[in-house]
Amino acid sequence: MSDESYVEKEYQRDEKYLSDRITADGRDGWPVEPGRYRLIAARACPWANRSIIVRRLLGLESVISMGLCGPTHDERSWTFDLDPGGRDPVLGYERLQEAFFARDPDYSRGITVPAIVDVPSGAVVTNNFPQITLDLSTEWTAYHRDGAPDLYPEKLRDEMEEVMQRIYTEVNNGVYRCGFSGSQRAYDKSFQRLFTALDWLEDRLASQRYLMGETITEADVRLFTTLARFDPVYHGHFKTNRNKLTEMPALWAYARDLFQTPGFGDTIDFPQIKEHYYVVHTDINPTQIVPMGPDTSNWLTPHGREELGGSPFGDGTPPGPVADGEEVPADHGPGGVPHR
């Protein structure tokens, strides 16, 4: 996302997103319709990475197309610099900003990913990242693949909401709170909050395979995208350095278990992740030097989580191969990280 803001002391995230929803009944004026919408994401961004994972797990690739922005952006917008000519091949835009202006010429808030764009009008429908993935699970059910997991099971929703809220405030956003602290006191407080939550997760995952029990849910998706970035970026760049993820046995095994599950690790692009944080955040890293490490081949080592029982997809099945054109380059995955 491009909505990080600096305040004198404690970091505050801009959480005012476009709230329209794409629903089965079309109550907001945006009905579920195959081929109509395009998900605009960026592999570098943890919030957008969630939507990439959920879309793949549910098998919606042929129903909702996807455009990918490059790993860096300027103060105006994310850009489509990965595409030929620097333009999204479906929307024809150079900048995601154009989709927001097509919706509202006076739009003045953050231009963030993920965003879902209405292809016929070229206008953004929503950039409300937590609602986007929940709606993919609950409103697009008619188009889920056979064997798709139930990522938001109704019987678990009350507990899931509590777990996901704590993960969001203390972990997903907690690492940003550390990195963008404007004072030592704010940083110290944020640091303690983050690792209190990580210790809670370490205890929770020591005796169960996934956050909500025996199968993956939306909660696991939300935690995974932060864990995948922890050692490559947050530990150093955001000063979250009490310990590395690799030094927390349950969390590290859990993260590897998910990484090796189809739909998770095959969406992770380590070079793009590092380039985004170390190049864009010039207040934190004014030299824009991107570290060469860490070695990411350890993501493919055995995790042993099968001993806890459970199955990632329950009675369902894993997604098939990554869609043509959506593959992460082989040298951008674990163990093959090139220096930029």
N, C-alpha and C positions, 0 to 999 in steps of 0.2 A: 504494500500500500504506500501511498505517497502523502499520508496525512500526519506524519510525525510532527509534533510541535514542541518547542522548547519553552519552558516557563522558568521563572527565577529559581524555583526549588524543585517541586515534584512534577514529574511528567504527567500530562493529561492527554489522552487520545480523543481526537474528534470522532464522535460516534453518531453524527447526524448524517445518515445515509438516505438515499432515495428508497422509500418504503413500499413502493408498489410491489405486488406479488403476481407471479404467473401461476394461475390456479386452474384446476380441472373445470370449475364452473365459470371462470373468467370474470369473477366479481369485481376485480380492479380494472377491467377492460383489457386484460392480457390473458387470453385463454391458452391452455396447453395446446400446442399445435406442432406436430413434427415438421422440422425444416424451417420453421419461422424465426427461430432465435439463434443467436451466436454467443457462446460464452467467451469472453475475453479475459485471459488470465496471463500470468507470468510465472514461470517455474521458480524464479528466485524468491517469490513472495510466499510466506507461510500461509497467509489467509487465502490467497488464490490457489495454492497447492491443495487445500482442502477440497475445493470444487473440482479440481482435476481428478483427484482420487475418487470422489463419490460418483462423478459421471462415469468413470471407468468401471467401478465396482458394480454399478447398476446396469451397465451396458447401454448407455444412452448416446454413445458416440455417433450413431447414424441418425439420431433424432435431434440432437443439439450439436451444431458444429462448434469448433473451437479455434480461436485465433490466439496466438501467443506473442506477447510483447517481449522485447529484449530485456536483459537483466538490469539495465540502468535507465534512469529517467532524469529529466531536468525539472526545474521548478514548475513548469507548465503541465507536464503530462508524461505518462508512459508512451513509448513510441514503438512502431512496428519495424524496427530496424533488422529483424531476422528475416523478413520477407523480401523477395526480389523487388528492387526499386524502393524499398522502405515503405511499402503500402500493404495493408491487409488485403489479401486477394478477394475477399468477399465484400467487405465494406468499402474498400477503396481509400480508406483513411490512412494518413501518416501518423496521426496521433489519436489516442483514445479520447482526448479532449473534444474532438470533433463530434463524437457520439453524444457527449454530455451537452454540447451546444446545440445539437439537433433537437434535443429534448427541451432545453431552456437556453436561449441565447444569452441570458444574463446569469447563467450558473456560475457561482463564485466559490463553491466549496471544493474539497479535495477531489482530484481525479484519481479514483482508486480502482484496483483490481482485487477480487474478480468483479466483473460487470457483465450483465446479460443485455445484449442489444437486440432490438427488434429489426431484423434485416430489411423488411420492406421500407420502413421509414428511416432507418439508420440511426434511430434514437435509442439511447440507453433506457432500459426499463427499470433496472434495480442494480445497486451496488451494495446491498445489505448482505454482507458475506455470511453471517450465521444463518439467516433465513433462506438464502439461496440453496444451501445444501440440504436443509430440512425439507424444503419444497421439492427438491429433486427426489427425495425419498417418499414423500407423501402425496404429492400432486401429480407426479408423472408415472404412477404405478402401472397404468395401462401400457406403457412402453418399456418397462423394465425387461431385461433379458430373462430367459428361463433360468432358474437357479440363483437369481439375484438375492443377496442377503437383505434381511430386514434391519436396516441400520438405525431405525428409530422405533423399536418395539413398544407398542402402547402400554403394556404391563410394566415397563421399566421407566417410563417417561418422567415420572415425578422424581425418582432418584437420579436419573440421568441429568435432569436439569440442574440439580444441586451440584453434582459432580462436574458437569461442564462449566457451570458458572465459576466454581472455584478454580478450575483449570484455566479459564479465560483470565480472570482477574489476577491470579497469583503466578501463573506460569506463562501462558501465551503472551499476555501483556506485561507480566512481571519482568521478563527479560528486557523489554523496552524501557520499563520504569527504571531499571538499573542503568541501562546504557545512556539514557537521556536525562538522568538526574542532574539538577542544577546546583546542588550543594552536597557537601559531604554527608550532612545529616540525612538528606533525602535518600542518597545512595545507600547509606548504612541501613536505613529502615527497609528500603526496597530489597536489598540483598537478603536480609533476614526473612522477609516475607516469602521470597522466592524459594529459599532453601528449606523453609518450614514446609512449604507445599510439596517440594520434591521429596522430602523425607516421608511425608504422608503417602505419597504415591509409591515410594519404595516399599513401604510397609503393606500397602493395599495389594500390590502386584507380587509380593513374595509368596502369596498363597492362592492366587487365582490368575489364570492365563491372560484374561483381558479385563478392562476396567469394570465392565458390568457382568463379568462371569465367564461363560464358556464360549462365547462367540463375539466377533467384532461388532462394534456399533459406531455411531457418529462420534461418541466420546473418544474412542481410540483414534479416529481420524484427526480429531482436533488436537490431541496431545502429540501424536506422531510428528506432525509438521514442525513443531517446536523442537522436539528431541532430535530430529534429523539435522537441525541447524546448530545444535548446542555446542558441540566441540569444534566444528569448522568455523563458527562465527561468534556465538554469544559468549563463550568462555573467555576469549581474549578481547574481542571488539567491544562487547558490552560489560566487561569486567565481572562476569558471573563465575568467578574462579575459586570458589571454595573447593570444588572438585570438578573433574570432568564427568561427563555421562558414563564414560568407560569405567569409572571408579565407583559406580553405583550398581551393584550386581543385578538386582531384580529389574531395574529400569533399563539397563543396558541390554540384558537378555530379551526383555520385552520389546525394545526398539528394534533389535535385530530380527526377532520373530516376525514383526510386522513388515520390516523392510524386505524380508524374503518371501512375503506373501504377495502373490500377483495383485497389482493395483496400487501397491504402496511404493516399494523401492524403485519400480520401473517408471515412476514419475519424478524421481529426484535427480536434479542436475547440480552436482556439487560446484563446478566452476561458476555457473551462473549465480548460485547462492552467494558464493564468496565475492564475486565481482560486484553484485548489487550492494551489499552492505559496506564493503571497504571503499568503493568508489563513490557511492551516492552520499554517504554520511561524512561530508568533508569537515564538519565541525568536530567530529570525533577522530577522523583519520585524514588530516589535511594533505598528507603526501599522496593519498590514494594508492598506496602500495598494497598489493594483494598478497597475503602470505602464501607460501608454497604448500605448507602442511595444512591439516594433518593427513597422514596416510589413512585412506578410507577403505582399504581392502578388508579391514576387520569387520565391516558390516556383513560380510559373507561367511563369517565363521559360525560354527554350530552354536545354537543358543540353548538347547535342552529344555525348552518350555513345553514340549510335548508331554513331559512327565506330569504336568499339572492337569492333563486331560483337556477336554474341549476341542473344538475345531473352528477355524476362522469363519467358515461359512455355514456352520450348523448343518442343516439338511440340504443346503444349497450347494452350489459349485463355484469354483473360482472363475474369474473372467478369462476370456480367451486371450490370444496374442494382442499386443498393443496395435491399435489401428495404424494403417499405413500413413506415414508422414507425421506421426505423433511420437515416434520413438525418441528416447534420450540417446544422443550419440554415445557409442560404446566407450569412448575415452573420457566421457563426462560422468561415468558411473563410478562405483566403488573400485578403488585400486587403479583407476585410469585417469586421474585428474591432471590435466595439463596446466602448466603455468601460463597465465595470459600474457 
